[in-house]
Amino acid sequence: MAVHLVSYLKEQFTPATVDKLSVALSESPDNTLKAINGALPTLLGGITRRVQATGGALTLVNFLDKGDYSKTPLDVSQVIDTTQAIDETTAADREFLDHVFGDNLTRTAELISVYSGTKPQSAMTILGLAGSILMGVLGRQEQEKGLTADSLKTLLLGQATEFRQALPSGLDGVGSLLEFSELVTPTGPQTEVQGADNLSGTVINPNIPKSTEGDRRQENVRWLRWAMIAIAVLILALLIQKCSENQNGTDGISTDSTARVESNAVEDTSAATKESVREAHGEVGDSTASGPLGIRDSSKINR
Protein backbone atom coordinates (compact mmCIF):
# COMPACT_ATOMS: atom_id res chain seq x y z
CA MET A 1 0.00 0.00 0.00
CA ALA A 2 1.00 3.60 -0.47
CA VAL A 3 2.20 5.64 2.47
CA HIS A 4 -0.53 6.49 4.99
CA LEU A 5 -0.20 10.27 5.04
CA VAL A 6 -2.06 11.02 8.27
CA SER A 7 0.11 8.60 10.21
CA TYR A 8 3.25 9.78 8.43
CA LEU A 9 2.72 13.39 9.50
CA LYS A 10 1.62 12.47 13.02
CA GLU A 11 4.86 10.54 13.50
CA GLN A 12 6.72 13.81 12.94
CA PHE A 13 5.27 15.26 16.13
CA THR A 14 6.62 13.01 18.87
CA PRO A 15 5.95 13.91 22.54
CA ALA A 16 9.46 15.41 22.80
CA THR A 17 8.86 17.45 19.64
CA VAL A 18 5.49 18.68 20.94
CA ASP A 19 7.10 19.77 24.23
CA LYS A 20 9.88 21.70 22.46
CA LEU A 21 7.44 23.25 20.02
CA SER A 22 5.07 24.36 22.79
CA VAL A 23 7.97 26.10 24.56
CA ALA A 24 9.02 27.84 21.35
CA LEU A 25 5.45 28.99 20.70
CA SER A 26 4.73 29.85 24.35
CA GLU A 27 1.77 27.49 24.33
CA SER A 28 0.80 24.63 26.63
CA PRO A 29 1.71 21.13 25.38
CA ASP A 30 -1.95 20.07 25.47
CA ASN A 31 -3.10 22.99 23.35
CA THR A 32 -0.17 22.54 20.98
CA LEU A 33 -1.02 18.86 20.48
CA LYS A 34 -4.66 19.74 19.94
CA ALA A 35 -3.67 22.24 17.25
CA ILE A 36 -1.48 19.62 15.59
CA ASN A 37 -4.28 17.06 15.56
CA GLY A 38 -6.52 19.63 13.89
CA ALA A 39 -3.92 20.98 11.47
CA LEU A 40 -2.78 17.69 9.92
CA PRO A 41 -6.12 16.45 8.51
CA THR A 42 -6.94 20.03 7.57
CA LEU A 43 -3.74 20.26 5.52
CA LEU A 44 -4.22 16.88 3.86
CA GLY A 45 -7.89 17.53 3.18
CA GLY A 46 -7.06 20.95 1.78
CA ILE A 47 -4.46 19.64 -0.64
CA THR A 48 -6.81 16.85 -1.73
CA ARG A 49 -9.56 19.36 -2.43
CA ARG A 50 -6.98 21.28 -4.46
CA VAL A 51 -6.20 18.34 -6.73
CA GLN A 52 -9.89 17.52 -7.09
CA ALA A 53 -10.35 20.79 -8.96
CA THR A 54 -9.97 20.68 -12.73
CA GLY A 55 -6.26 20.88 -13.55
CA GLY A 56 -5.43 21.16 -9.86
CA ALA A 57 -3.13 18.13 -9.73
CA LEU A 58 -1.09 19.29 -12.72
CA THR A 59 -0.82 22.81 -11.30
CA LEU A 60 0.42 21.42 -8.00
CA VAL A 61 3.00 19.18 -9.68
CA ASN A 62 4.27 22.16 -11.70
CA PHE A 63 4.55 24.12 -8.45
CA LEU A 64 6.51 21.30 -6.81
CA ASP A 65 8.77 20.99 -9.83
CA LYS A 66 10.04 24.57 -9.39
CA GLY A 67 10.97 24.14 -5.72
CA ASP A 68 14.42 23.90 -4.15
CA TYR A 69 14.26 21.31 -1.37
CA SER A 70 17.91 21.39 -0.30
CA LYS A 71 16.96 23.28 2.88
CA THR A 72 13.50 21.81 3.40
CA PRO A 73 13.58 19.72 6.61
CA LEU A 74 13.09 15.98 6.52
CA ASP A 75 11.83 16.05 10.09
CA VAL A 76 10.07 18.70 12.19
CA SER A 77 12.54 18.16 15.03
CA GLN A 78 15.29 19.65 12.84
CA VAL A 79 13.81 23.15 12.90
CA ILE A 80 12.20 23.72 16.31
CA ASP A 81 15.26 24.44 18.45
CA THR A 82 14.77 28.19 18.17
CA THR A 83 11.96 30.57 17.30
CA GLN A 84 14.12 31.97 14.50
CA ALA A 85 14.54 28.53 12.90
CA ILE A 86 10.80 27.96 13.08
CA ASP A 87 10.03 31.36 11.56
CA GLU A 88 12.53 30.87 8.73
CA THR A 89 11.11 27.47 7.84
CA THR A 90 7.47 28.51 7.86
CA ALA A 91 8.17 31.76 6.02
CA ALA A 92 10.07 29.98 3.25
CA ASP A 93 7.21 27.52 2.70
CA ARG A 94 4.28 29.91 3.13
CA GLU A 95 3.79 29.90 -0.64
CA PHE A 96 2.89 26.21 -0.45
CA LEU A 97 0.10 26.91 2.06
CA ASP A 98 -1.15 29.76 -0.12
CA HIS A 99 -1.23 27.35 -3.05
CA VAL A 100 -3.20 24.77 -1.06
CA PHE A 101 -5.70 27.01 0.75
CA GLY A 102 -5.77 30.17 -1.36
CA ASP A 103 -7.88 32.92 0.20
CA ASN A 104 -9.06 30.54 2.94
CA LEU A 105 -5.66 30.22 4.64
CA THR A 106 -6.08 32.94 7.27
CA ARG A 107 -9.60 31.84 8.16
CA THR A 108 -8.49 28.20 8.39
CA ALA A 109 -5.72 29.09 10.86
CA GLU A 110 -8.17 31.11 12.93
CA LEU A 111 -10.59 28.18 13.17
CA ILE A 112 -7.77 25.87 14.31
CA SER A 113 -6.73 28.50 16.83
CA VAL A 114 -10.24 28.73 18.33
CA TYR A 115 -10.56 24.95 18.44
CA SER A 116 -7.18 24.34 20.12
CA GLY A 117 -6.97 27.38 22.37
CA THR A 118 -3.69 28.49 20.79
CA LYS A 119 -2.86 31.87 19.32
CA PRO A 120 -3.73 32.31 15.62
CA GLN A 121 -0.03 32.77 14.84
CA SER A 122 0.78 29.51 16.61
CA ALA A 123 -1.86 27.68 14.60
CA MET A 124 -0.43 29.18 11.41
CA THR A 125 3.06 28.09 12.44
CA ILE A 126 1.94 24.51 13.05
CA LEU A 127 0.24 24.46 9.66
CA GLY A 128 3.45 25.82 8.15
CA LEU A 129 5.65 23.16 9.77
CA ALA A 130 3.38 20.35 8.64
CA GLY A 131 3.14 21.94 5.21
CA SER A 132 6.93 22.16 4.96
CA ILE A 133 7.32 18.44 5.63
CA LEU A 134 4.54 17.48 3.22
CA MET A 135 5.84 19.78 0.50
CA GLY A 136 9.35 18.37 0.92
CA VAL A 137 8.14 14.78 0.65
CA LEU A 138 6.02 15.40 -2.45
CA GLY A 139 8.53 17.78 -4.04
CA ARG A 140 11.47 15.40 -3.75
CA GLN A 141 9.37 12.57 -5.13
CA GLU A 142 8.29 14.74 -8.05
CA GLN A 143 11.84 15.81 -8.91
CA GLU A 144 13.70 12.58 -8.16
CA LYS A 145 11.21 9.74 -8.50
CA GLY A 146 8.85 10.85 -11.23
CA LEU A 147 5.70 11.58 -9.20
CA THR A 148 3.12 12.72 -11.76
CA ALA A 149 -0.16 14.57 -11.62
CA ASP A 150 -2.10 11.32 -12.09
CA SER A 151 -0.21 9.42 -9.38
CA LEU A 152 -0.45 12.36 -6.95
CA LYS A 153 -4.19 12.61 -7.51
CA THR A 154 -4.62 8.86 -7.08
CA LEU A 155 -2.54 8.88 -3.89
CA LEU A 156 -4.58 11.65 -2.26
CA LEU A 157 -8.01 10.54 -3.43
CA GLY A 158 -7.21 7.04 -2.26
CA GLN A 159 -7.15 8.39 1.32
CA ALA A 160 -9.67 11.23 0.97
CA THR A 161 -12.28 9.61 3.22
CA GLU A 162 -9.66 9.09 5.95
CA PHE A 163 -8.69 12.77 5.83
CA ARG A 164 -12.32 13.78 6.30
CA GLN A 165 -12.87 11.33 9.13
CA ALA A 166 -9.63 12.38 10.88
CA LEU A 167 -10.87 15.97 11.21
CA PRO A 168 -11.89 16.57 14.88
CA SER A 169 -15.57 17.22 15.46
CA GLY A 170 -14.77 20.63 16.90
CA LEU A 171 -13.44 21.70 13.49
CA ASP A 172 -16.71 21.44 11.61
CA GLY A 173 -16.17 25.04 10.56
CA VAL A 174 -13.04 24.00 8.63
CA GLY A 175 -14.91 21.15 7.02
CA SER A 176 -17.63 23.53 5.91
CA LEU A 177 -15.19 26.20 4.74
CA LEU A 178 -13.12 23.80 2.63
CA GLU A 179 -16.06 21.61 1.56
CA PHE A 180 -14.69 18.44 3.11
CA SER A 181 -17.97 16.72 2.35
CA GLU A 182 -16.50 16.18 -1.12
CA LEU A 183 -13.59 14.19 0.33
CA VAL A 184 -14.71 10.72 -0.64
CA THR A 185 -12.41 7.93 -1.77
CA PRO A 186 -13.62 6.59 -5.14
CA THR A 187 -15.18 3.15 -4.98
CA GLY A 188 -14.01 0.24 -7.06
CA PRO A 189 -10.90 -1.93 -7.25
CA GLN A 190 -7.64 -0.54 -6.00
CA THR A 191 -5.69 1.03 -8.85
CA GLU A 192 -2.21 -0.14 -9.82
CA VAL A 193 -0.72 3.22 -8.86
CA GLN A 194 -2.38 3.38 -5.45
CA GLY A 195 -1.43 -0.15 -4.49
CA ALA A 196 2.08 -0.39 -5.92
CA ASP A 197 4.88 -0.66 -3.38
CA ASN A 198 7.38 1.22 -5.53
CA LEU A 199 9.37 3.13 -2.93
CA SER A 200 10.88 2.27 0.41
CA GLY A 201 9.09 3.60 3.47
CA THR A 202 11.74 5.93 4.83
CA VAL A 203 11.81 9.65 5.52
CA ILE A 204 13.88 10.27 2.41
CA ASN A 205 11.97 7.77 0.28
CA PRO A 206 8.45 7.35 1.66
CA ASN A 207 6.30 4.79 -0.08
CA ILE A 208 4.62 7.14 -2.55
CA PRO A 209 3.53 5.48 -5.81
CA LYS A 210 4.57 6.63 -9.24
CA SER A 211 2.92 5.79 -12.53
CA THR A 212 4.36 4.35 -15.73
CA GLU A 213 4.40 7.91 -17.06
CA GLY A 214 6.59 8.84 -14.13
CA ASP A 215 8.97 5.98 -14.94
CA ARG A 216 9.28 7.18 -18.52
CA ARG A 217 9.93 10.77 -17.45
CA GLN A 218 12.57 9.63 -14.98
CA GLU A 219 14.32 7.63 -17.71
CA ASN A 220 14.20 10.66 -20.03
CA VAL A 221 15.72 12.88 -17.36
CA ARG A 222 18.46 10.31 -16.69
CA TRP A 223 19.25 9.99 -20.42
CA LEU A 224 19.35 13.76 -20.88
CA ARG A 225 21.65 14.15 -17.87
CA TRP A 226 24.18 11.66 -19.28
CA ALA A 227 23.97 13.22 -22.75
CA MET A 228 24.77 16.65 -21.31
CA ILE A 229 27.72 15.21 -19.39
CA ALA A 230 29.07 13.56 -22.57
CA ILE A 231 28.75 16.82 -24.52
CA ALA A 232 30.52 18.74 -21.75
CA VAL A 233 33.41 16.22 -21.75
CA LEU A 234 33.72 16.47 -25.54
CA ILE A 235 33.82 20.27 -25.45
CA LEU A 236 36.42 20.18 -22.68
CA ALA A 237 38.59 17.76 -24.69
CA LEU A 238 38.42 20.01 -27.75
CA LEU A 239 39.39 23.04 -25.69
CA ILE A 240 42.35 21.20 -24.17
CA GLN A 241 43.49 20.07 -27.63
CA LYS A 242 43.16 23.60 -29.00
CA CYS A 243 45.13 25.11 -26.13
CA SER A 244 47.92 22.55 -26.55
CA GLU A 245 48.59 23.57 -30.18
CA ASN A 246 51.59 25.90 -30.78
CA GLN A 247 50.61 29.33 -32.00
CA ASN A 248 52.71 32.27 -33.07
CA GLY A 249 52.36 35.51 -31.17
CA THR A 250 51.09 37.56 -34.12
CA ASP A 251 47.93 36.06 -35.53
CA GLY A 252 47.30 32.90 -33.48
CA ILE A 253 47.93 30.57 -36.45
CA SER A 254 49.03 27.10 -35.41
CA THR A 255 52.61 26.21 -36.39
CA ASP A 256 54.61 23.01 -36.58
CA SER A 257 56.70 22.79 -33.43
CA THR A 258 59.06 20.26 -35.13
CA ALA A 259 60.06 22.62 -37.96
CA ARG A 260 63.47 24.27 -37.76
CA VAL A 261 64.22 27.51 -39.54
CA GLU A 262 67.80 28.56 -39.98
CA SER A 263 68.67 32.21 -40.19
CA ASN A 264 70.92 33.64 -42.85
CA ALA A 265 73.50 34.20 -40.17
CA VAL A 266 74.21 30.45 -39.95
CA GLU A 267 73.99 29.67 -43.71
CA ASP A 268 77.17 27.93 -44.96
CA THR A 269 78.86 30.36 -47.39
CA SER A 270 82.43 29.15 -47.03
CA ALA A 271 84.75 29.05 -50.08
CA ALA A 272 84.96 25.26 -49.95
CA THR A 273 81.19 24.92 -50.11
CA LYS A 274 80.94 27.33 -53.02
CA GLU A 275 83.62 25.43 -54.89
CA SER A 276 81.75 22.16 -54.30
CA VAL A 277 78.57 23.67 -55.69
CA ARG A 278 80.34 25.00 -58.79
CA GLU A 279 81.90 21.64 -59.54
CA ALA A 280 78.54 19.92 -59.11
CA HIS A 281 77.02 22.22 -61.76
CA GLY A 282 80.00 22.18 -64.11
CA GLU A 283 80.80 25.81 -63.49
CA VAL A 284 84.32 27.16 -63.56
CA GLY A 285 83.59 30.35 -61.75
CA ASP A 286 81.65 31.74 -58.85
CA SER A 287 78.05 31.96 -60.04
CA THR A 288 77.13 34.02 -57.04
CA ALA A 289 79.29 36.94 -58.13
CA SER A 290 77.74 39.95 -59.82
CA GLY A 291 78.02 40.38 -63.61
CA PRO A 292 76.19 39.59 -66.87
CA LEU A 293 74.21 36.36 -67.00
CA GLY A 294 76.58 33.52 -67.84
CA ILE A 295 79.65 35.54 -66.88
CA ARG A 296 79.09 36.02 -63.18
CA ASP A 297 82.73 36.19 -62.12
CA SER A 298 83.91 39.47 -63.68
CA SER A 299 87.41 38.95 -62.35
CA LYS A 300 87.94 36.07 -64.85
CA ILE A 301 86.77 37.88 -68.06
CA ASN A 302 89.52 38.00 -70.74
CA ARG A 303 90.24 41.46 -71.73
C-alpha positions in Angstrom: 0.0 0.0 0.0 1.0 3.6 -0.5 2.2 5.6 2.5 -0.5 6.5 5.0 -0.2 10.3 5.0 -2.1 11.0 8.3 0.1 8.6 10.2 3.2 9.8 8.4 2.7 13.4 9.5 1.6 12.5 13.0 4.9 10.5 13.5 6.7 13.8 12.9 5.3 15.3 16.1 6.6 13.0 18.9 6.0 13.9 22.5 9.5 15.4 22.8 8.9 17.5 19.6 5.5 18.7 20.9 7.1 19.8 24.2 9.9 21.7 22.5 7.4 23.2 20.0 5.1 24.4 22.8 8.0 26.1 24.6 9.0 27.8 21.3 5.4 29.0 20.7 4.7 29.9 24.3 1.8 27.5 24.3 0.8 24.6 26.6 1.7 21.1 25.4 -1.9 20.1 25.5 -3.1 23.0 23.4 -0.2 22.5 21.0 -1.0 18.9 20.5 -4.7 19.7 19.9 -3.7 22.2 17.3 -1.5 19.6 15.6 -4.3 17.1 15.6 -6.5 19.6 13.9 -3.9 21.0 11.5 -2.8 17.7 9.9 -6.1 16.4 8.5 -6.9 20.0 7.6 -3.7 20.3 5.5 -4.2 16.9 3.9 -7.9 17.5 3.2 -7.1 21.0 1.8 -4.5 19.6 -0.6 -6.8 16.9 -1.7 -9.6 19.4 -2.4 -7.0 21.3 -4.5 -6.2 18.3 -6.7 -9.9 17.5 -7.1 -10.4 20.8 -9.0 -10.0 20.7 -12.7 -6.3 20.9 -13.5 -5.4 21.2 -9.9 -3.1 18.1 -9.7 -1.1 19.3 -12.7 -0.8 22.8 -11.3 0.4 21.4 -8.0 3.0 19.2 -9.7 4.3 22.2 -11.7 4.5 24.1 -8.5 6.5 21.3 -6.8 8.8 21.0 -9.8 10.0 24.6 -9.4 11.0 24.1 -5.7 14.4 23.9 -4.1 14.3 21.3 -1.4 17.9 21.4 -0.3 17.0 23.3 2.9 13.5 21.8 3.4 13.6 19.7 6.6 13.1 16.0 6.5 11.8 16.0 10.1 10.1 18.7 12.2 12.5 18.2 15.0 15.3 19.6 12.8 13.8 23.1 12.9 12.2 23.7 16.3 15.3 24.4 18.4 14.8 28.2 18.2 12.0 30.6 17.3 14.1 32.0 14.5 14.5 28.5 12.9 10.8 28.0 13.1 10.0 31.4 11.6 12.5 30.9 8.7 11.1 27.5 7.8 7.5 28.5 7.9 8.2 31.8 6.0 10.1 30.0 3.2 7.2 27.5 2.7 4.3 29.9 3.1 3.8 29.9 -0.6 2.9 26.2 -0.4 0.1 26.9 2.1 -1.1 29.8 -0.1 -1.2 27.3 -3.1 -3.2 24.8 -1.1 -5.7 27.0 0.7 -5.8 30.2 -1.4 -7.9 32.9 0.2 -9.1 30.5 2.9 -5.7 30.2 4.6 -6.1 32.9 7.3 -9.6 31.8 8.2 -8.5 28.2 8.4 -5.7 29.1 10.9 -8.2 31.1 12.9 -10.6 28.2 13.2 -7.8 25.9 14.3 -6.7 28.5 16.8 -10.2 28.7 18.3 -10.6 25.0 18.4 -7.2 24.3 20.1 -7.0 27.4 22.4 -3.7 28.5 20.8 -2.9 31.9 19.3 -3.7 32.3 15.6 0.0 32.8 14.8 0.8 29.5 16.6 -1.9 27.7 14.6 -0.4 29.2 11.4 3.1 28.1 12.4 1.9 24.5 13.1 0.2 24.5 9.7 3.4 25.8 8.2 5.7 23.2 9.8 3.4 20.4 8.6 3.1 21.9 5.2 6.9 22.2 5.0 7.3 18.4 5.6 4.5 17.5 3.2 5.8 19.8 0.5 9.4 18.4 0.9 8.1 14.8 0.7 6.0 15.4 -2.4 8.5 17.8 -4.0 11.5 15.4 -3.7 9.4 12.6 -5.1 8.3 14.7 -8.1 11.8 15.8 -8.9 13.7 12.6 -8.2 11.2 9.7 -8.5 8.8 10.8 -11.2 5.7 11.6 -9.2 3.1 12.7 -11.8 -0.2 14.6 -11.6 -2.1 11.3 -12.1 -0.2 9.4 -9.4 -0.5 12.4 -7.0 -4.2 12.6 -7.5 -4.6 8.9 -7.1 -2.5 8.9 -3.9 -4.6 11.7 -2.3 -8.0 10.5 -3.4 -7.2 7.0 -2.3 -7.1 8.4 1.3 -9.7 11.2 1.0 -12.3 9.6 3.2 -9.7 9.1 5.9 -8.7 12.8 5.8 -12.3 13.8 6.3 -12.9 11.3 9.1 -9.6 12.4 10.9 -10.9 16.0 11.2 -11.9 16.6 14.9 -15.6 17.2 15.5 -14.8 20.6 16.9 -13.4 21.7 13.5 -16.7 21.4 11.6 -16.2 25.0 10.6 -13.0 24.0 8.6 -14.9 21.2 7.0 -17.6 23.5 5.9 -15.2 26.2 4.7 -13.1 23.8 2.6 -16.1 21.6 1.6 -14.7 18.4 3.1 -18.0 16.7 2.3 -16.5 16.2 -1.1 -13.6 14.2 0.3 -14.7 10.7 -0.6 -12.4 7.9 -1.8 -13.6 6.6 -5.1 -15.2 3.2 -5.0 -14.0 0.2 -7.1 -10.9 -1.9 -7.2 -7.6 -0.5 -6.0 -5.7 1.0 -8.9 -2.2 -0.1 -9.8 -0.7 3.2 -8.9 -2.4 3.4 -5.5 -1.4 -0.2 -4.5 2.1 -0.4 -5.9 4.9 -0.7 -3.4 7.4 1.2 -5.5 9.4 3.1 -2.9 10.9 2.3 0.4 9.1 3.6 3.5 11.7 5.9 4.8 11.8 9.7 5.5 13.9 10.3 2.4 12.0 7.8 0.3 8.4 7.3 1.7 6.3 4.8 -0.1 4.6 7.1 -2.5 3.5 5.5 -5.8 4.6 6.6 -9.2 2.9 5.8 -12.5 4.4 4.4 -15.7 4.4 7.9 -17.1 6.6 8.8 -14.1 9.0 6.0 -14.9 9.3 7.2 -18.5 9.9 10.8 -17.4 12.6 9.6 -15.0 14.3 7.6 -17.7 14.2 10.7 -20.0 15.7 12.9 -17.4 18.5 10.3 -16.7 19.2 10.0 -20.4 19.3 13.8 -20.9 21.7 14.1 -17.9 24.2 11.7 -19.3 24.0 13.2 -22.7 24.8 16.7 -21.3 27.7 15.2 -19.4 29.1 13.6 -22.6 28.8 16.8 -24.5 30.5 18.7 -21.8 33.4 16.2 -21.7 33.7 16.5 -25.5 33.8 20.3 -25.4 36.4 20.2 -22.7 38.6 17.8 -24.7 38.4 20.0 -27.8 39.4 23.0 -25.7 42.4 21.2 -24.2 43.5 20.1 -27.6 43.2 23.6 -29.0 45.1 25.1 -26.1 47.9 22.5 -26.5 48.6 23.6 -30.2 51.6 25.9 -30.8 50.6 29.3 -32.0 52.7 32.3 -33.1 52.4 35.5 -31.2 51.1 37.6 -34.1 47.9 36.1 -35.5 47.3 32.9 -33.5 47.9 30.6 -36.5 49.0 27.1 -35.4 52.6 26.2 -36.4 54.6 23.0 -36.6 56.7 22.8 -33.4 59.1 20.3 -35.1 60.1 22.6 -38.0 63.5 24.3 -37.8 64.2 27.5 -39.5 67.8 28.6 -40.0 68.7 32.2 -40.2 70.9 33.6 -42.8 73.5 34.2 -40.2 74.2 30.4 -39.9 74.0 29.7 -43.7 77.2 27.9 -45.0 78.9 30.4 -47.4 82.4 29.1 -47.0 84.8 29.0 -50.1 85.0 25.3 -50.0 81.2 24.9 -50.1 80.9 27.3 -53.0 83.6 25.4 -54.9 81.7 22.2 -54.3 78.6 23.7 -55.7 80.3 25.0 -58.8 81.9 21.6 -59.5 78.5 19.9 -59.1 77.0 22.2 -61.8 80.0 22.2 -64.1 80.8 25.8 -63.5 84.3 27.2 -63.6 83.6 30.4 -61.8 81.6 31.7 -58.9 78.1 32.0 -60.0 77.1 34.0 -57.0 79.3 36.9 -58.1 77.7 40.0 -59.8 78.0 40.4 -63.6 76.2 39.6 -66.9 74.2 36.4 -67.0 76.6 33.5 -67.8 79.7 35.5 -66.9 79.1 36.0 -63.2 82.7 36.2 -62.1 83.9 39.5 -63.7 87.4 38.9 -62.3 87.9 36.1 -64.8 86.8 37.9 -68.1 89.5 38.0 -70.7 90.2 41.5 -71.7 
